[in-house]
């Protein structure tokens, strides 16, 4: 049984590695169309710095990695709302790399892909429904959740309590992180003058 699970894990990691590479290629093709002014570059840099700062204001930090933060995704969400999915995804990619450098928990190269760049790239999805802030925020966090879920299922199943399905384990752990994180961001967005902030960010 152990050998079977190890074999399945190896095949799954290979399949998800291919999926991750394909997603990165698609991202690269999309980003080729992105054009940024000097002002936009400055805004992106400031929002990235704010994201990293908020990321370290942790409400809870899991031993195996992952945190509930003080709304760290809000700056990336604002970038996505204002400039669209392309710039939102680019900022998310850079954010994922910075977090990986500062706070790494690495088991496998494919796990790195699904726990760092891709989940934060998914925050760019918020730009696809920018007129519906709560719905777009939920969509962005769903994309992030799915990336972490894949990582948990394939690479962290050994942490599951005896007798618990790896699917249930990954679902439970990642939902317990992503749902509070999403709700915190939604609450902050409700309190902020979002439209005024987006207008101030300019073109």
Buried (B, 14 or more C-beta within 10 A) or exposed (E): EEEEEEEEBEEBBEEBBEBBEEBBEEBEEBBEEBEBEEEBEEBBEEBBEBBBEBBBEBEEBBEEBBBBBBBBBBBBBBBBBBBBBBBBBBBBBBBBEBBBEEBEBEBBEBBBBBBBBBBBBBBBBBBBBBEEBEEBBBBBBEBBBBBBBBBBBBBBBEBBEEEEEBEEBBBBBBEBBBEBBBBBBBEBBEEEEBEEBBEEBEE
